Amino acid sequence: MSINYSEKIPNNVNLSDDRTLQRALEQWQPNFLSWWGDMGPEGSHGFDVYLRTAVSVDPQGWAQFGHVKMPDYRWGIFLNPGDADRKIHFGEHLGEKAWQDVPGEYRANLRRIIVTQGDTEPASVEQQRHLGLTAPSMYDLRNLFQINVEEGRHLWAMVYLLHKYFGRDGREEAESLLERRSGQEDNPRILEAFNEKTPDWLSFFMFTYFTDRDGKFQLCALAESAFDPLARTTKFMLTEEAHHMFVGESGVSRVIARTCQVMNELKTDDPKKLRAAGVIDLPTIQRYLNFHFSVTVDLFGADESSNAATFYTTGLKGRYEEGKRVDDHILKGQTYKVLNAVNGQLVEKEVPMLNALNEVLRDDYIKDSVSGVERWNKVIDKAGIPFRLSTPHKAFHRNIGALSGAKVSPDGRVVSESEWQAKKNDWLPTAEDRAFVASLMGRVVEPGNFANWIAPPVMGINRQPLDFEYVRFN
């Protein structure tokens, strides 16, 4: 399915056949561009950036590359091909035909799901808007900009659904998505992780590894939805999301590789000496990992949730890889273990599976996160350094659900308030850590050059050489 780029809003949904919807979206478009001008990547509007643009929703050859000014990027509305025979495959509507319209009784819940997902997209652009000023290379600058335009595209994906299926309510919600601001006190973004600052590139790489991976799992759960337009939209978003996680995983990997190289050159693991040499010591990387992992794990919501049960039972949101699971896909009478902190111990508690679906998704996410951290450990092993990074226990540093506020060490021990205060600076980034990492953030944008604290990537984008002019500063 190719995408029509001759229209004002590129799309593959025959937008021109629905004049009312087309007009409504064309009215929203200038507000979006105004938001991009105010909150998009700082100081970048005149640059020609080597961007990938979706030209088809066919997984083979879906994108083309070329230099584009970011405000001229053709954001649009792209859905995966539909299947006229698609059936609902979980919940109480199991076996019925997938919905092409929103059933009235599920309208409020579906709108809430779409708005929450939509709100994360502009939020991450806002969180990252200053990072271009301290890019460690032109290659990294281009990757940042690619992620930013795709988050903008994902916002369009959700706004299309709001406009097409939710009438005036949807139009008002679409306006609100451009009015909230990440970190703003009086009108913040909906989810707390999207109000955190992303002040430096180590934070950015951790964010794109951990938090964009939450995006992957949420989108996979929505791609199972009985509401077919949402399922088709999120399936295509996943095609773009993969690059965001690649940027995070490879970015952290390159930071580790450079640190290990300097450790071997200087024959030291002393953080002070390594910092003096201008690289980020491994214990600091571990503290950043602990912070970003724990903040992201909270994004899955409370471990017991009647909303999660409702969303599943009514067919709005499935589990990760629902179709590959071998059970009845209704889950009544089934149970799942969740953790509570009771009398200084972490205790497992059996709860109805339907109420524990946030925890099921969180556990699937944790498995996926751990495998990438193991790939980082291979970089350290290869350098012959006896150090291992690890994801902290899922009860560590939690602020949502039954574990909220429990004092738990990264290795899963419930600790006293005094032990937490004594050791938290070993476990989470300190103001000094953040100031040190910030001190390394100088802009390096000559083609083929890289900041001292990060190794070059193994290969360029779209098989281009590393010294390719990914960004042209006109």
C-alpha positions as CSV (number, residue, x, y, z in Angstrom):
1,M,0.0,0.0,0.0
2,S,1.7,3.1,-1.2
3,I,1.2,6.5,0.5
4,N,-0.2,9.5,-1.4
5,Y,2.3,12.3,-1.1
6,S,0.5,14.6,-3.5
7,E,-2.0,15.6,-0.8
8,K,-1.6,18.3,1.8
9,I,-1.7,15.6,4.5
10,P,0.0,12.4,3.0
11,N,-2.1,9.4,3.8
12,N,-3.2,5.9,2.7
13,V,-6.7,6.2,4.2
14,N,-8.4,7.9,1.3
15,L,-8.7,11.1,3.2
16,S,-9.9,13.1,0.2
17,D,-13.1,10.9,0.2
18,D,-14.1,12.4,3.6
19,R,-14.1,16.2,3.1
20,T,-15.2,17.0,6.6
21,L,-12.4,15.0,8.2
22,Q,-9.9,16.3,5.7
23,R,-10.9,20.0,6.6
24,A,-10.7,19.3,10.3
25,L,-7.2,17.8,10.0
26,E,-6.1,20.6,7.7
27,Q,-7.2,23.0,10.5
28,W,-5.2,21.1,13.1
29,Q,-2.1,21.0,10.8
30,P,-1.0,24.7,11.3
31,N,-1.4,24.3,15.1
32,F,0.9,21.2,14.9
33,L,3.5,23.1,12.9
34,S,3.3,26.0,15.3
35,W,3.9,23.5,18.2
36,W,6.8,22.0,16.3
37,G,8.2,25.5,15.7
38,D,8.0,26.3,19.5
39,M,8.8,22.9,21.0
40,G,10.6,20.9,18.3
41,P,14.4,20.5,18.2
42,E,16.0,23.8,19.1
43,G,17.7,25.8,16.4
44,S,17.3,23.1,13.8
45,H,14.7,24.6,11.4
46,G,17.0,25.5,8.6
47,F,19.0,22.3,8.5
48,D,18.8,19.7,5.7
49,V,18.7,16.4,7.6
50,Y,19.2,12.9,6.0
51,L,15.8,11.5,7.0
52,R,13.9,8.3,6.4
53,T,10.4,8.9,5.2
54,A,7.7,6.3,5.0
55,V,6.5,5.8,1.4
56,S,4.6,2.6,1.8
57,V,3.3,0.3,4.6
58,D,4.7,-2.7,2.9
59,P,7.5,-4.0,5.3
60,Q,9.7,-4.6,2.2
61,G,11.0,-1.2,1.0
62,W,8.7,0.9,3.2
63,A,10.9,4.0,3.5
64,Q,13.2,6.2,1.4
65,F,16.1,8.3,2.6
66,G,17.0,11.9,1.5
67,H,17.9,15.3,2.9
68,V,14.8,17.2,4.1
69,K,14.3,20.3,6.2
70,M,12.5,19.1,9.3
71,P,9.6,21.6,9.1
72,D,9.0,20.4,5.5
73,Y,8.9,16.7,6.6
74,R,5.7,15.2,5.3
75,W,3.9,14.0,8.4
76,G,0.9,12.0,7.6
77,I,-1.5,9.2,8.4
78,F,-0.5,5.6,7.5
79,L,-2.3,2.4,8.5
80,N,-1.3,-1.2,7.9
81,P,-3.4,-2.9,5.3
82,G,-6.8,-4.1,6.7
83,D,-8.1,-7.6,6.7
84,A,-11.8,-7.7,6.0
85,D,-12.1,-11.1,7.8
86,R,-10.2,-10.1,10.9
87,K,-11.8,-11.5,14.1
88,I,-11.5,-10.4,17.7
89,H,-9.2,-12.9,19.3
90,F,-9.5,-12.3,23.1
91,G,-12.0,-11.0,25.7
92,E,-15.7,-11.4,25.9
93,H,-16.2,-10.6,22.2
94,L,-13.8,-13.4,21.1
95,G,-14.7,-14.7,17.6
96,E,-16.8,-11.7,16.6
97,K,-15.8,-9.5,13.7
98,A,-13.3,-6.8,14.5
99,W,-14.9,-3.3,14.9
100,Q,-14.5,-0.7,12.2
101,D,-16.3,1.9,14.4
102,V,-16.2,2.5,18.1
103,P,-19.0,0.7,20.0
104,G,-20.8,3.4,22.0
105,E,-20.3,1.7,25.4
106,Y,-16.5,1.6,25.0
107,R,-16.2,5.1,23.6
108,A,-14.8,6.8,26.8
109,N,-12.3,4.0,27.5
110,L,-11.0,3.9,23.9
111,R,-10.6,7.6,23.8
112,R,-8.6,7.6,27.0
113,I,-6.3,4.9,25.7
114,I,-5.7,6.8,22.5
115,V,-5.2,10.1,24.3
116,T,-2.7,8.6,26.7
117,Q,-0.7,7.0,23.9
118,G,-0.9,10.2,21.8
119,D,0.3,12.4,24.7
120,T,3.6,10.5,25.0
121,E,4.6,11.3,21.4
122,P,4.9,15.2,21.6
123,A,6.2,14.8,25.2
124,S,9.4,13.0,24.2
125,V,10.1,15.7,21.5
126,E,9.7,18.3,24.2
127,Q,12.0,16.4,26.6
128,Q,14.7,16.1,23.9
129,R,14.4,19.6,22.3
130,H,17.8,20.9,23.7
131,L,19.8,17.8,22.9
132,G,20.8,18.8,19.4
133,L,22.9,21.6,20.9
134,T,25.2,19.0,22.6
135,A,25.3,16.2,20.0
136,P,28.4,14.0,20.2
137,S,28.5,13.6,16.4
138,M,26.6,14.5,13.2
139,Y,25.5,10.8,13.0
140,D,23.9,11.1,16.5
141,L,22.4,14.4,15.7
142,R,20.7,12.9,12.7
143,N,19.4,10.0,14.7
144,L,17.9,12.4,17.3
145,F,16.1,14.3,14.5
146,Q,14.8,11.1,12.9
147,I,13.3,10.0,16.3
148,N,11.8,13.5,16.7
149,V,10.0,13.6,13.3
150,E,8.7,10.0,13.9
151,E,7.3,10.9,17.3
152,G,5.6,13.8,15.5
153,R,4.2,11.2,13.0
154,H,3.0,9.0,15.8
155,L,1.1,12.0,17.2
156,W,-0.6,12.4,13.8
157,A,-1.5,8.7,13.9
158,M,-3.4,9.2,17.2
159,V,-4.9,12.5,16.2
160,Y,-6.4,11.0,13.0
161,L,-8.2,8.4,15.2
162,L,-9.5,11.1,17.5
163,H,-10.8,13.2,14.7
164,K,-12.3,10.4,12.6
165,Y,-14.0,8.4,15.4
166,F,-14.7,10.7,18.3
167,G,-16.4,13.8,16.9
168,R,-16.2,17.0,18.9
169,D,-14.6,15.3,21.9
170,G,-11.9,13.9,19.7
171,R,-11.2,17.3,18.2
172,E,-10.9,18.9,21.6
173,E,-8.6,16.1,22.8
174,A,-6.4,16.6,19.7
175,E,-6.1,20.3,20.5
176,S,-5.1,19.5,24.1
177,L,-2.3,17.2,22.9
178,L,-0.6,20.4,21.6
179,E,-1.4,22.4,24.7
180,R,0.2,20.3,27.4
181,R,3.9,20.6,27.9
182,S,6.5,18.2,29.4
183,G,7.5,19.2,32.9
184,Q,5.1,22.2,33.0
185,E,3.6,22.7,36.5
186,D,0.1,23.8,35.5
187,N,-0.4,21.7,32.4
188,P,2.0,18.7,32.4
189,R,2.0,15.6,30.2
190,I,-0.3,12.8,31.4
191,L,2.4,10.2,32.4
192,E,5.1,11.1,35.0
193,A,8.1,9.7,33.0
194,F,7.3,12.1,30.2
195,N,7.7,15.1,32.6
196,E,11.2,14.1,33.5
197,K,14.1,16.1,32.0
198,T,16.3,14.4,29.4
199,P,19.3,16.7,30.1
200,D,22.2,14.8,28.5
201,W,22.9,12.1,25.8
202,L,23.5,9.3,28.3
203,S,19.9,10.0,29.6
204,F,18.7,10.1,26.0
205,F,20.2,6.8,25.1
206,M,18.8,5.2,28.3
207,F,15.4,6.8,27.5
208,T,15.3,5.5,24.0
209,Y,16.4,2.0,25.2
210,F,14.1,1.7,28.2
211,T,11.2,4.1,27.7
212,D,10.8,3.6,23.9
213,R,10.7,-0.1,24.7
214,D,7.7,0.6,27.0
215,G,6.3,2.2,23.8
216,K,6.9,-1.0,21.9
217,F,5.0,-3.1,24.5
218,Q,2.1,-0.7,24.8
219,L,1.8,-0.5,21.0
220,C,2.0,-4.3,20.7
221,A,-0.8,-4.6,23.2
222,L,-2.9,-2.0,21.3
223,A,-2.1,-3.7,17.9
224,E,-4.2,-6.6,19.2
225,S,-7.2,-4.3,19.7
226,A,-10.7,-5.3,18.6
227,F,-11.0,-1.7,17.3
228,D,-9.4,-2.4,13.9
229,P,-8.2,1.2,13.0
230,L,-6.3,1.4,16.3
231,A,-4.7,-2.1,15.7
232,R,-3.7,-1.2,12.1
233,T,-2.3,2.2,13.2
234,T,-0.2,0.9,16.0
235,K,1.2,-2.0,13.8
236,F,2.6,0.6,11.5
237,M,4.0,2.7,14.3
238,L,5.9,-0.3,15.5
239,T,7.8,-0.4,12.2
240,E,9.1,3.1,13.0
241,E,9.6,2.5,16.8
242,A,12.3,-0.2,16.2
243,H,14.8,2.5,15.1
244,H,14.3,4.4,18.4
245,M,15.2,1.4,20.5
246,F,18.2,0.7,18.2
247,V,19.5,4.2,18.9
248,G,19.3,3.6,22.6
249,E,20.8,0.2,22.6
250,S,23.7,1.0,20.3
251,G,24.2,4.4,21.9
252,V,24.8,2.9,25.4
253,S,26.9,0.2,23.8
254,R,29.1,2.8,22.2
255,V,29.5,4.7,25.5
256,I,30.5,1.4,27.2
257,A,32.9,0.5,24.4
258,R,34.7,3.9,24.7
259,T,34.9,3.6,28.5
260,C,36.4,0.1,28.3
261,Q,38.9,1.2,25.8
262,V,40.2,4.0,28.1
263,M,40.1,1.6,31.1
264,N,42.5,-0.7,29.2
265,E,44.7,2.1,28.0
266,L,45.1,3.5,31.5
267,K,44.9,0.1,33.2
268,T,42.5,1.4,35.8
269,D,38.9,1.1,36.9
270,D,39.1,4.1,39.3
271,P,36.1,6.3,38.4
272,K,38.1,9.5,39.3
273,K,40.9,8.7,36.9
274,L,38.4,7.7,34.2
275,R,36.4,10.9,34.7
276,A,39.6,12.9,34.5
277,A,40.2,11.1,31.1
278,G,36.8,12.4,29.9
279,V,34.8,9.1,29.8
280,I,31.8,7.9,31.9
281,D,32.8,5.3,34.4
282,L,30.8,2.0,34.5
283,P,29.3,2.5,38.0
284,T,27.8,5.8,36.8
285,I,26.3,4.0,33.7
286,Q,24.8,1.5,36.1
287,R,23.2,4.2,38.2
288,Y,21.7,5.8,35.1
289,L,20.4,2.4,34.1
290,N,18.8,1.9,37.5
291,F,17.0,5.2,37.3
292,H,15.7,4.9,33.7
293,F,14.6,1.3,34.2
294,S,12.7,2.0,37.4
295,V,11.0,5.1,36.1
296,T,9.9,3.1,32.9
297,V,8.7,0.1,34.9
298,D,6.3,2.5,36.6
299,L,4.8,3.4,33.2
300,F,3.0,0.0,33.1
301,G,0.7,1.2,35.9
302,A,-0.5,-0.4,39.1
303,D,0.1,-4.1,39.5
304,E,-3.6,-4.7,40.3
305,S,-5.9,-2.7,38.0
306,S,-9.6,-3.0,37.3
307,N,-9.0,-0.7,34.2
308,A,-6.6,-3.3,32.8
309,A,-9.2,-6.0,33.4
310,T,-11.9,-3.9,31.7
311,F,-9.6,-3.0,28.7
312,Y,-8.9,-6.7,28.1
313,T,-12.3,-8.1,28.7
314,T,-13.9,-5.6,26.4
315,G,-11.3,-6.2,23.7
316,L,-9.7,-2.8,23.7
317,K,-6.2,-3.8,24.6
318,G,-4.7,-7.3,24.5
319,R,-1.5,-8.8,25.9
320,Y,1.9,-8.7,24.2
321,E,1.8,-11.3,21.4
322,E,-1.7,-12.3,22.3
323,G,-2.0,-14.5,19.3
324,K,1.0,-16.7,20.3
325,R,-0.3,-17.5,23.8
326,V,-1.9,-20.8,24.5
327,D,-4.8,-20.3,26.8
328,D,-8.5,-19.4,26.5
329,H,-7.9,-15.7,25.8
330,I,-10.7,-14.9,28.3
331,L,-8.7,-15.5,31.5
332,K,-11.6,-15.7,33.9
333,G,-10.6,-17.9,36.9
334,Q,-6.9,-17.7,36.1
335,T,-4.4,-16.1,38.5
336,Y,-1.0,-14.3,38.4
337,K,1.5,-13.5,41.1
338,V,2.2,-9.9,42.0
339,L,4.6,-8.5,44.7
340,N,3.7,-6.6,47.8
341,A,6.1,-5.3,50.5
342,V,4.8,-6.7,53.9
343,N,6.6,-6.4,57.2
344,G,10.0,-5.7,55.6
345,Q,9.7,-8.6,53.1
346,L,8.7,-8.9,49.5
347,V,5.8,-11.3,49.4
348,E,4.1,-12.9,46.3
349,K,0.4,-12.7,46.2
350,E,-1.9,-14.5,43.8
351,V,-4.5,-12.2,42.2
352,P,-7.0,-12.7,39.4
353,M,-5.0,-12.7,36.1
354,L,-7.4,-10.1,34.6
355,N,-6.6,-7.6,37.3
356,A,-2.8,-8.3,36.9
357,L,-2.5,-7.6,33.2
358,N,-0.3,-4.5,33.8
359,E,2.0,-6.8,35.7
360,V,2.0,-9.4,32.9
361,L,3.0,-6.7,30.4
362,R,5.6,-5.3,32.8
363,D,7.1,-8.8,33.2
364,D,7.3,-9.3,29.5
365,Y,8.9,-5.9,29.2
366,I,11.5,-6.8,31.9
367,K,12.5,-10.0,30.0
368,D,13.0,-8.0,26.8
369,S,15.0,-5.3,28.6
370,V,17.3,-7.8,30.3
371,S,18.4,-9.4,27.0
372,G,19.7,-6.0,25.7
373,V,21.6,-5.4,29.0
374,E,23.2,-8.8,28.4
375,R,24.4,-7.5,25.0
376,W,26.0,-4.5,26.7
377,N,27.8,-7.0,29.1
378,K,29.2,-8.7,26.0
379,V,31.0,-5.4,25.1
380,I,32.5,-5.3,28.6
381,D,33.5,-9.0,28.5
382,K,35.1,-8.6,25.1
383,A,37.3,-5.8,26.6
384,G,38.3,-8.3,29.4
385,I,36.9,-6.2,32.2
386,P,35.4,-7.9,35.2
387,F,32.2,-5.8,35.6
388,R,28.6,-6.6,34.9
389,L,25.7,-4.3,34.4
390,S,22.3,-5.5,35.6
391,T,18.7,-4.4,35.6
392,P,17.6,-3.7,39.2
393,H,14.8,-5.7,40.9
394,K,11.4,-4.6,39.7
395,A,10.5,-3.4,43.2
396,F,13.4,-1.0,43.3
397,H,12.6,2.8,43.3
398,R,8.9,2.4,42.5
399,N,6.4,5.2,42.7
400,I,3.2,3.4,41.5
401,G,1.1,0.5,42.7
402,A,1.6,-1.7,45.8
403,L,5.3,-1.2,45.8
404,S,5.1,2.6,45.7
405,G,7.5,4.0,48.2
406,A,8.8,0.6,49.4
407,K,12.6,0.9,50.1
408,V,14.1,-1.9,48.1
409,S,17.7,-2.3,47.1
410,P,18.6,-3.1,43.4
411,D,19.2,-6.7,44.4
412,G,15.7,-7.0,45.8
413,R,16.2,-6.6,49.6
414,V,13.7,-4.5,51.6
415,V,15.9,-2.0,53.4
416,S,15.4,0.4,56.3
417,E,15.0,4.1,55.7
418,S,18.5,4.7,57.1
419,E,20.1,2.1,54.8
420,W,18.3,3.6,51.8
421,Q,19.5,7.1,52.7
422,A,23.1,5.8,53.2
423,K,23.2,3.9,49.9
424,K,20.9,5.6,47.5
425,N,23.8,7.6,46.0
426,D,25.4,4.2,45.1
427,W,22.2,3.2,43.4
428,L,20.8,6.3,41.6
429,P,22.5,9.1,39.8
430,T,23.7,11.9,42.1
431,A,23.7,15.6,41.3
432,E,27.5,15.2,41.0
433,D,27.1,12.4,38.5
434,R,24.7,14.5,36.4
435,A,26.9,17.5,36.6
436,F,29.9,15.4,35.4
437,V,28.0,13.9,32.5
438,A,26.7,17.3,31.6
439,S,30.3,18.6,31.6
440,L,31.2,16.2,28.8
441,M,28.3,17.4,26.5
442,G,30.1,19.5,24.0
443,R,28.8,19.7,20.4
444,V,30.8,17.7,17.9
445,V,29.3,18.0,14.4
446,E,32.2,17.8,11.9
447,P,31.4,14.8,9.6
448,G,33.2,11.7,10.9
449,N,34.2,13.1,14.2
450,F,33.0,11.8,17.6
451,A,33.1,13.2,21.1
452,N,35.8,11.6,23.3
453,W,33.2,9.8,25.6
454,I,31.6,7.7,22.9
455,A,32.9,5.2,20.3
456,P,31.8,5.6,16.6
457,P,29.1,3.2,15.5
458,V,29.9,0.0,13.6
459,M,28.2,1.3,10.4
460,G,26.4,4.4,9.1
461,I,22.8,5.0,8.4
462,N,21.4,3.4,5.2
463,R,25.0,2.0,4.5
464,Q,26.4,5.6,4.3
465,P,30.0,6.1,5.4
466,L,30.5,7.4,8.9
467,D,31.9,10.7,7.6
468,F,28.7,11.2,5.4
469,E,27.1,14.7,5.7
470,Y,24.0,13.6,7.6
471,V,23.1,17.1,8.5
472,R,23.8,20.1,6.3
473,F,23.9,23.3,8.3
474,N,22.7,25.8,5.7
